[in-house]
Amino acid sequence: MSAVDIYLKVEADLDESENARRFAAELCRILERVYGVRKVEVMSLHEGESEGRA
């Protein structure tokens, strides 16, 4: 079996009450649990205003 690194960019609109780091940690837990990945980590986290997409 070979190991593969997959780099994803996820852009999400969060409510003001939601914590971006907690959201990212939950995404990592879901990837580990549902897809059985060996290692998941958040490399960077950029918080900013939404660009008003529909």
mmCIF file of the N, C-alpha and C atoms, coordinates in Angstrom:
data_MODEL
# 
_entry.id   MODEL 
# 
loop_
_atom_site.group_PDB 
_atom_site.id 
_atom_site.type_symbol 
_atom_site.label_atom_id 
_atom_site.label_alt_id 
_atom_site.label_comp_id 
_atom_site.label_asym_id 
_atom_site.label_entity_id 
_atom_site.label_seq_id 
_atom_site.pdbx_PDB_ins_code 
_atom_site.Cartn_x 
_atom_site.Cartn_y 
_atom_site.Cartn_z 
_atom_site.occupancy 
_atom_site.B_iso_or_equiv 
_atom_site.pdbx_formal_charge 
_atom_site.auth_seq_id 
_atom_site.auth_comp_id 
_atom_site.auth_asym_id 
_atom_site.auth_atom_id 
_atom_site.pdbx_PDB_model_num 
ATOM 1   N N  . MET A 1 1  ? 0.848   -1.170 0.000  1.00 0.00 ? 1  MET A N  1 
ATOM 2   C CA . MET A 1 1  ? 0.000   0.000  0.000  1.00 0.00 ? 1  MET A CA 1 
ATOM 3   C C  . MET A 1 1  ? 0.897   1.238  0.000  1.00 0.00 ? 1  MET A C  1 
ATOM 4   N N  . SER A 1 2  ? 0.546   2.228  -0.810 1.00 0.00 ? 2  SER A N  1 
ATOM 5   C CA . SER A 1 2  ? 1.352   3.441  -0.865 1.00 0.00 ? 2  SER A CA 1 
ATOM 6   C C  . SER A 1 2  ? 0.670   4.583  -0.120 1.00 0.00 ? 2  SER A C  1 
ATOM 7   N N  . ALA A 1 3  ? 1.473   5.486  0.402  1.00 0.00 ? 3  ALA A N  1 
ATOM 8   C CA . ALA A 1 3  ? 0.955   6.671  1.085  1.00 0.00 ? 3  ALA A CA 1 
ATOM 9   C C  . ALA A 1 3  ? 0.829   7.812  0.078  1.00 0.00 ? 3  ALA A C  1 
ATOM 10  N N  . VAL A 1 4  ? -0.224  8.596  0.212  1.00 0.00 ? 4  VAL A N  1 
ATOM 11  C CA . VAL A 1 4  ? -0.476  9.717  -0.684 1.00 0.00 ? 4  VAL A CA 1 
ATOM 12  C C  . VAL A 1 4  ? -0.778  10.950 0.151  1.00 0.00 ? 4  VAL A C  1 
ATOM 13  N N  . ASP A 1 5  ? -0.127  12.057 -0.152 1.00 0.00 ? 5  ASP A N  1 
ATOM 14  C CA . ASP A 1 5  ? -0.448  13.332 0.486  1.00 0.00 ? 5  ASP A CA 1 
ATOM 15  C C  . ASP A 1 5  ? -1.439  14.059 -0.413 1.00 0.00 ? 5  ASP A C  1 
ATOM 16  N N  . ILE A 1 6  ? -2.544  14.504 0.159  1.00 0.00 ? 6  ILE A N  1 
ATOM 17  C CA . ILE A 1 6  ? -3.564  15.246 -0.580 1.00 0.00 ? 6  ILE A CA 1 
ATOM 18  C C  . ILE A 1 6  ? -3.727  16.596 0.101  1.00 0.00 ? 6  ILE A C  1 
ATOM 19  N N  . TYR A 1 7  ? -3.583  17.654 -0.665 1.00 0.00 ? 7  TYR A N  1 
ATOM 20  C CA . TYR A 1 7  ? -3.707  19.000 -0.118 1.00 0.00 ? 7  TYR A CA 1 
ATOM 21  C C  . TYR A 1 7  ? -5.050  19.583 -0.536 1.00 0.00 ? 7  TYR A C  1 
ATOM 22  N N  . LEU A 1 8  ? -5.822  20.006 0.450  1.00 0.00 ? 8  LEU A N  1 
ATOM 23  C CA . LEU A 1 8  ? -7.146  20.559 0.197  1.00 0.00 ? 8  LEU A CA 1 
ATOM 24  C C  . LEU A 1 8  ? -7.190  22.010 0.658  1.00 0.00 ? 8  LEU A C  1 
ATOM 25  N N  . LYS A 1 9  ? -7.972  22.794 -0.027 1.00 0.00 ? 9  LYS A N  1 
ATOM 26  C CA . LYS A 1 9  ? -8.278  24.140 0.450  1.00 0.00 ? 9  LYS A CA 1 
ATOM 27  C C  . LYS A 1 9  ? -9.771  24.151 0.722  1.00 0.00 ? 9  LYS A C  1 
ATOM 28  N N  . VAL A 1 10 ? -10.143 24.446 1.946  1.00 0.00 ? 10 VAL A N  1 
ATOM 29  C CA . VAL A 1 10 ? -11.543 24.462 2.341  1.00 0.00 ? 10 VAL A CA 1 
ATOM 30  C C  . VAL A 1 10 ? -11.892 25.889 2.737  1.00 0.00 ? 10 VAL A C  1 
ATOM 31  N N  . GLU A 1 11 ? -12.923 26.417 2.113  1.00 0.00 ? 11 GLU A N  1 
ATOM 32  C CA . GLU A 1 11 ? -13.391 27.764 2.443  1.00 0.00 ? 11 GLU A CA 1 
ATOM 33  C C  . GLU A 1 11 ? -14.808 27.630 2.961  1.00 0.00 ? 11 GLU A C  1 
ATOM 34  N N  . ALA A 1 12 ? -15.046 28.062 4.188  1.00 0.00 ? 12 ALA A N  1 
ATOM 35  C CA . ALA A 1 12 ? -16.358 27.907 4.819  1.00 0.00 ? 12 ALA A CA 1 
ATOM 36  C C  . ALA A 1 12 ? -16.808 29.225 5.417  1.00 0.00 ? 12 ALA A C  1 
ATOM 37  N N  . ASP A 1 13 ? -18.093 29.484 5.339  1.00 0.00 ? 13 ASP A N  1 
ATOM 38  C CA . ASP A 1 13 ? -18.682 30.655 5.979  1.00 0.00 ? 13 ASP A CA 1 
ATOM 39  C C  . ASP A 1 13 ? -19.187 30.224 7.347  1.00 0.00 ? 13 ASP A C  1 
ATOM 40  N N  . LEU A 1 14 ? -18.627 30.800 8.390  1.00 0.00 ? 14 LEU A N  1 
ATOM 41  C CA . LEU A 1 14 ? -19.011 30.461 9.755  1.00 0.00 ? 14 LEU A CA 1 
ATOM 42  C C  . LEU A 1 14 ? -19.772 31.615 10.384 1.00 0.00 ? 14 LEU A C  1 
ATOM 43  N N  . ASP A 1 15 ? -20.692 31.284 11.273 1.00 0.00 ? 15 ASP A N  1 
ATOM 44  C CA . ASP A 1 15 ? -21.374 32.312 12.050 1.00 0.00 ? 15 ASP A CA 1 
ATOM 45  C C  . ASP A 1 15 ? -20.374 32.958 12.999 1.00 0.00 ? 15 ASP A C  1 
ATOM 46  N N  . GLU A 1 16 ? -20.692 34.147 13.452 1.00 0.00 ? 16 GLU A N  1 
ATOM 47  C CA . GLU A 1 16 ? -19.816 34.854 14.393 1.00 0.00 ? 16 GLU A CA 1 
ATOM 48  C C  . GLU A 1 16 ? -19.592 34.045 15.669 1.00 0.00 ? 16 GLU A C  1 
ATOM 49  N N  . SER A 1 17 ? -20.574 33.226 16.042 1.00 0.00 ? 17 SER A N  1 
ATOM 50  C CA . SER A 1 17 ? -20.473 32.448 17.278 1.00 0.00 ? 17 SER A CA 1 
ATOM 51  C C  . SER A 1 17 ? -19.591 31.203 17.123 1.00 0.00 ? 17 SER A C  1 
ATOM 52  N N  . GLU A 1 18 ? -19.291 30.805 15.878 1.00 0.00 ? 18 GLU A N  1 
ATOM 53  C CA . GLU A 1 18 ? -18.492 29.601 15.653 1.00 0.00 ? 18 GLU A CA 1 
ATOM 54  C C  . GLU A 1 18 ? -16.998 29.915 15.702 1.00 0.00 ? 18 GLU A C  1 
ATOM 55  N N  . ASN A 1 19 ? -16.235 28.996 16.247 1.00 0.00 ? 19 ASN A N  1 
ATOM 56  C CA . ASN A 1 19 ? -14.790 29.127 16.367 1.00 0.00 ? 19 ASN A CA 1 
ATOM 57  C C  . ASN A 1 19 ? -14.115 28.420 15.189 1.00 0.00 ? 19 ASN A C  1 
ATOM 58  N N  . ALA A 1 20 ? -13.288 29.148 14.439 1.00 0.00 ? 20 ALA A N  1 
ATOM 59  C CA . ALA A 1 20 ? -12.653 28.597 13.241 1.00 0.00 ? 20 ALA A CA 1 
ATOM 60  C C  . ALA A 1 20 ? -11.718 27.431 13.578 1.00 0.00 ? 20 ALA A C  1 
ATOM 61  N N  . ARG A 1 21 ? -10.981 27.529 14.663 1.00 0.00 ? 21 ARG A N  1 
ATOM 62  C CA . ARG A 1 21 ? -10.071 26.438 15.041 1.00 0.00 ? 21 ARG A CA 1 
ATOM 63  C C  . ARG A 1 21 ? -10.845 25.181 15.438 1.00 0.00 ? 21 ARG A C  1 
ATOM 64  N N  . ARG A 1 22 ? -11.944 25.363 16.131 1.00 0.00 ? 22 ARG A N  1 
ATOM 65  C CA . ARG A 1 22 ? -12.773 24.215 16.513 1.00 0.00 ? 22 ARG A CA 1 
ATOM 66  C C  . ARG A 1 22 ? -13.386 23.571 15.267 1.00 0.00 ? 22 ARG A C  1 
ATOM 67  N N  . PHE A 1 23 ? -13.812 24.389 14.316 1.00 0.00 ? 23 PHE A N  1 
ATOM 68  C CA . PHE A 1 23 ? -14.357 23.887 13.052 1.00 0.00 ? 23 PHE A CA 1 
ATOM 69  C C  . PHE A 1 23 ? -13.301 23.068 12.310 1.00 0.00 ? 23 PHE A C  1 
ATOM 70  N N  . ALA A 1 24 ? -12.079 23.576 12.231 1.00 0.00 ? 24 ALA A N  1 
ATOM 71  C CA . ALA A 1 24 ? -10.994 22.872 11.548 1.00 0.00 ? 24 ALA A CA 1 
ATOM 72  C C  . ALA A 1 24 ? -10.670 21.556 12.255 1.00 0.00 ? 24 ALA A C  1 
ATOM 73  N N  . ALA A 1 25 ? -10.664 21.571 13.576 1.00 0.00 ? 25 ALA A N  1 
ATOM 74  C CA . ALA A 1 25 ? -10.387 20.355 14.332 1.00 0.00 ? 25 ALA A CA 1 
ATOM 75  C C  . ALA A 1 25 ? -11.471 19.302 14.085 1.00 0.00 ? 25 ALA A C  1 
ATOM 76  N N  . GLU A 1 26 ? -12.719 19.740 13.996 1.00 0.00 ? 26 GLU A N  1 
ATOM 77  C CA . GLU A 1 26 ? -13.809 18.807 13.725 1.00 0.00 ? 26 GLU A CA 1 
ATOM 78  C C  . GLU A 1 26 ? -13.683 18.210 12.324 1.00 0.00 ? 26 GLU A C  1 
ATOM 79  N N  . LEU A 1 27 ? -13.278 19.003 11.339 1.00 0.00 ? 27 LEU A N  1 
ATOM 80  C CA . LEU A 1 27 ? -13.034 18.469 9.999  1.00 0.00 ? 27 LEU A CA 1 
ATOM 81  C C  . LEU A 1 27 ? -11.962 17.377 10.037 1.00 0.00 ? 27 LEU A C  1 
ATOM 82  N N  . CYS A 1 28 ? -10.915 17.615 10.792 1.00 0.00 ? 28 CYS A N  1 
ATOM 83  C CA . CYS A 1 28 ? -9.843  16.621 10.925 1.00 0.00 ? 28 CYS A CA 1 
ATOM 84  C C  . CYS A 1 28 ? -10.377 15.331 11.550 1.00 0.00 ? 28 CYS A C  1 
ATOM 85  N N  . ARG A 1 29 ? -11.157 15.453 12.609 1.00 0.00 ? 29 ARG A N  1 
ATOM 86  C CA . ARG A 1 29 ? -11.717 14.262 13.270 1.00 0.00 ? 29 ARG A CA 1 
ATOM 87  C C  . ARG A 1 29 ? -12.613 13.476 12.316 1.00 0.00 ? 29 ARG A C  1 
ATOM 88  N N  . ILE A 1 30 ? -13.409 14.183 11.520 1.00 0.00 ? 30 ILE A N  1 
ATOM 89  C CA . ILE A 1 30 ? -14.298 13.504 10.573 1.00 0.00 ? 30 ILE A CA 1 
ATOM 90  C C  . ILE A 1 30 ? -13.493 12.757 9.515  1.00 0.00 ? 30 ILE A C  1 
ATOM 91  N N  . LEU A 1 31 ? -12.447 13.384 8.995  1.00 0.00 ? 31 LEU A N  1 
ATOM 92  C CA . LEU A 1 31 ? -11.610 12.710 7.994  1.00 0.00 ? 31 LEU A CA 1 
ATOM 93  C C  . LEU A 1 31 ? -10.963 11.455 8.570  1.00 0.00 ? 31 LEU A C  1 
ATOM 94  N N  . GLU A 1 32 ? -10.498 11.540 9.808  1.00 0.00 ? 32 GLU A N  1 
ATOM 95  C CA . GLU A 1 32 ? -9.880  10.370 10.438 1.00 0.00 ? 32 GLU A CA 1 
ATOM 96  C C  . GLU A 1 32 ? -10.889 9.253  10.656 1.00 0.00 ? 32 GLU A C  1 
ATOM 97  N N  . ARG A 1 33 ? -12.063 9.614  11.160 1.00 0.00 ? 33 ARG A N  1 
ATOM 98  C CA . ARG A 1 33 ? -13.065 8.610  11.505 1.00 0.00 ? 33 ARG A CA 1 
ATOM 99  C C  . ARG A 1 33 ? -13.746 8.019  10.273 1.00 0.00 ? 33 ARG A C  1 
ATOM 100 N N  . VAL A 1 34 ? -14.217 8.862  9.389  1.00 0.00 ? 34 VAL A N  1 
ATOM 101 C CA . VAL A 1 34 ? -15.011 8.382  8.256  1.00 0.00 ? 34 VAL A CA 1 
ATOM 102 C C  . VAL A 1 34 ? -14.138 7.755  7.173  1.00 0.00 ? 34 VAL A C  1 
ATOM 103 N N  . TYR A 1 35 ? -13.009 8.392  6.870  1.00 0.00 ? 35 TYR A N  1 
ATOM 104 C CA . TYR A 1 35 ? -12.189 7.912  5.761  1.00 0.00 ? 35 TYR A CA 1 
ATOM 105 C C  . TYR A 1 35 ? -10.981 7.095  6.201  1.00 0.00 ? 35 TYR A C  1 
ATOM 106 N N  . GLY A 1 36 ? -10.748 6.990  7.499  1.00 0.00 ? 36 GLY A N  1 
ATOM 107 C CA . GLY A 1 36 ? -9.673  6.160  8.002  1.00 0.00 ? 36 GLY A CA 1 
ATOM 108 C C  . GLY A 1 36 ? -8.288  6.642  7.602  1.00 0.00 ? 36 GLY A C  1 
ATOM 109 N N  . VAL A 1 37 ? -8.135  7.939  7.437  1.00 0.00 ? 37 VAL A N  1 
ATOM 110 C CA . VAL A 1 37 ? -6.819  8.454  7.067  1.00 0.00 ? 37 VAL A CA 1 
ATOM 111 C C  . VAL A 1 37 ? -5.862  8.310  8.237  1.00 0.00 ? 37 VAL A C  1 
ATOM 112 N N  . ARG A 1 38 ? -4.597  8.186  7.929  1.00 0.00 ? 38 ARG A N  1 
ATOM 113 C CA . ARG A 1 38 ? -3.577  7.945  8.940  1.00 0.00 ? 38 ARG A CA 1 
ATOM 114 C C  . ARG A 1 38 ? -3.226  9.207  9.716  1.00 0.00 ? 38 ARG A C  1 
ATOM 115 N N  . LYS A 1 39 ? -3.141  10.351 9.033  1.00 0.00 ? 39 LYS A N  1 
ATOM 116 C CA . LYS A 1 39 ? -2.732  11.584 9.682  1.00 0.00 ? 39 LYS A CA 1 
ATOM 117 C C  . LYS A 1 39 ? -3.448  12.762 9.032  1.00 0.00 ? 39 LYS A C  1 
ATOM 118 N N  . VAL A 1 40 ? -3.977  13.649 9.848  1.00 0.00 ? 40 VAL A N  1 
ATOM 119 C CA . VAL A 1 40 ? -4.629  14.866 9.370  1.00 0.00 ? 40 VAL A CA 1 
ATOM 120 C C  . VAL A 1 40 ? -4.112  16.015 10.211 1.00 0.00 ? 40 VAL A C  1 
ATOM 121 N N  . GLU A 1 41 ? -3.753  17.110 9.563  1.00 0.00 ? 41 GLU A N  1 
ATOM 122 C CA . GLU A 1 41 ? -3.301  18.273 10.319 1.00 0.00 ? 41 GLU A CA 1 
ATOM 123 C C  . GLU A 1 41 ? -3.711  19.546 9.604  1.00 0.00 ? 41 GLU A C  1 
ATOM 124 N N  . VAL A 1 42 ? -3.903  20.593 10.376 1.00 0.00 ? 42 VAL A N  1 
ATOM 125 C CA . VAL A 1 42 ? -4.202  21.912 9.830  1.00 0.00 ? 42 VAL A CA 1 
ATOM 126 C C  . VAL A 1 42 ? -2.866  22.624 9.673  1.00 0.00 ? 42 VAL A C  1 
ATOM 127 N N  . MET A 1 43 ? -2.510  22.941 8.436  1.00 0.00 ? 43 MET A N  1 
ATOM 128 C CA . MET A 1 43 ? -1.232  23.595 8.162  1.00 0.00 ? 43 MET A CA 1 
ATOM 129 C C  . MET A 1 43 ? -1.311  25.102 8.401  1.00 0.00 ? 43 MET A C  1 
ATOM 130 N N  . SER A 1 44 ? -2.431  25.703 8.046  1.00 0.00 ? 44 SER A N  1 
ATOM 131 C CA . SER A 1 44 ? -2.615  27.130 8.277  1.00 0.00 ? 44 SER A CA 1 
ATOM 132 C C  . SER A 1 44 ? -4.102  27.425 8.359  1.00 0.00 ? 44 SER A C  1 
ATOM 133 N N  . LEU A 1 45 ? -4.401  28.538 8.981  1.00 0.00 ? 45 LEU A N  1 
ATOM 134 C CA . LEU A 1 45 ? -5.790  28.949 9.157  1.00 0.00 ? 45 LEU A CA 1 
ATOM 135 C C  . LEU A 1 45 ? -5.838  30.447 8.944  1.00 0.00 ? 45 LEU A C  1 
ATOM 136 N N  . HIS A 1 46 ? -6.614  30.875 7.960  1.00 0.00 ? 46 HIS A N  1 
ATOM 137 C CA . HIS A 1 46 ? -6.717  32.296 7.629  1.00 0.00 ? 46 HIS A CA 1 
ATOM 138 C C  . HIS A 1 46 ? -8.156  32.730 7.839  1.00 0.00 ? 46 HIS A C  1 
ATOM 139 N N  . GLU A 1 47 ? -8.360  33.596 8.807  1.00 0.00 ? 47 GLU A N  1 
ATOM 140 C CA . GLU A 1 47 ? -9.712  34.102 9.060  1.00 0.00 ? 47 GLU A CA 1 
ATOM 141 C C  . GLU A 1 47 ? -9.856  35.456 8.391  1.00 0.00 ? 47 GLU A C  1 
ATOM 142 N N  . GLY A 1 48 ? -11.007 35.666 7.780  1.00 0.00 ? 48 GLY A N  1 
ATOM 143 C CA . GLY A 1 48 ? -11.267 36.933 7.124  1.00 0.00 ? 48 GLY A CA 1 
ATOM 144 C C  . GLY A 1 48 ? -12.749 37.076 6.869  1.00 0.00 ? 48 GLY A C  1 
ATOM 145 N N  . GLU A 1 49 ? -13.116 38.180 6.264  1.00 0.00 ? 49 GLU A N  1 
ATOM 146 C CA . GLU A 1 49 ? -14.517 38.436 5.955  1.00 0.00 ? 49 GLU A CA 1 
ATOM 147 C C  . GLU A 1 49 ? -14.923 37.679 4.701  1.00 0.00 ? 49 GLU A C  1 
ATOM 148 N N  . SER A 1 50 ? -16.187 37.293 4.657  1.00 0.00 ? 50 SER A N  1 
ATOM 149 C CA . SER A 1 50 ? -16.740 36.643 3.484  1.00 0.00 ? 50 SER A CA 1 
ATOM 150 C C  . SER A 1 50 ? -16.795 37.631 2.336  1.00 0.00 ? 50 SER A C  1 
ATOM 151 N N  . GLU A 1 51 ? -16.596 37.133 1.119  1.00 0.00 ? 51 GLU A N  1 
ATOM 152 C CA . GLU A 1 51 ? -16.582 37.996 -0.044 1.00 0.00 ? 51 GLU A CA 1 
ATOM 153 C C  . GLU A 1 51 ? -17.961 38.130 -0.669 1.00 0.00 ? 51 GLU A C  1 
ATOM 154 N N  . GLY A 1 52 ? -19.002 37.727 0.050  1.00 0.00 ? 52 GLY A N  1 
ATOM 155 C CA . GLY A 1 52 ? -20.369 37.910 -0.411 1.00 0.00 ? 52 GLY A CA 1 
ATOM 156 C C  . GLY A 1 52 ? -20.787 37.050 -1.573 1.00 0.00 ? 52 GLY A C  1 
ATOM 157 N N  . ARG A 1 53 ? -20.274 35.830 -1.599 1.00 0.00 ? 53 ARG A N  1 
ATOM 158 C CA . ARG A 1 53 ? -20.661 34.922 -2.679 1.00 0.00 ? 53 ARG A CA 1 
ATOM 159 C C  . ARG A 1 53 ? -22.064 34.404 -2.458 1.00 0.00 ? 53 ARG A C  1 
ATOM 160 N N  . ALA A 1 54 ? -22.744 34.090 -3.528 1.00 0.00 ? 54 ALA A N  1 
ATOM 161 C CA . ALA A 1 54 ? -24.115 33.586 -3.450 1.00 0.00 ? 54 ALA A CA 1 
ATOM 162 C C  . ALA A 1 54 ? -24.154 32.108 -3.144 1.00 0.00 ? 54 ALA A C  1 
# 
